[in-house]
């Protein structure tokens, strides 16, 4: 009670099932990635309105549809060169104003940055 900061480990499965949907995240860091977890899934952080920055580690290959949709305070994201595809509306209605796209990016869907 009364905590102002918390560090929490959350599995990709919990994100996909919206088990932490009511929790407000300010920062996210991905660790312990294996061959089974090389993508940021569909709607993984959708509407995390207080998320301000995120660093994706080398090895992540794709960012799914709506992954950061509605993350209105997301100001910075570090995308590694291993990312080859970014899905539809992945950053739509987010706070991103500039972004460096990875050199190996081969596919970027429609409406990725609208809004």
Buried (B, 14 or more C-beta within 10 A) or exposed (E): EEEEEEEEEEEBEEBEEEEBEEEEBEEBEBEEBEEEBBBBBBBBBBBBEEBBBBEBBEBBEBBBBBBBBBBBEBBEBEBBEBBBBBBBBBBBBBBBEEBEEBEEBEEBBEBBBEE
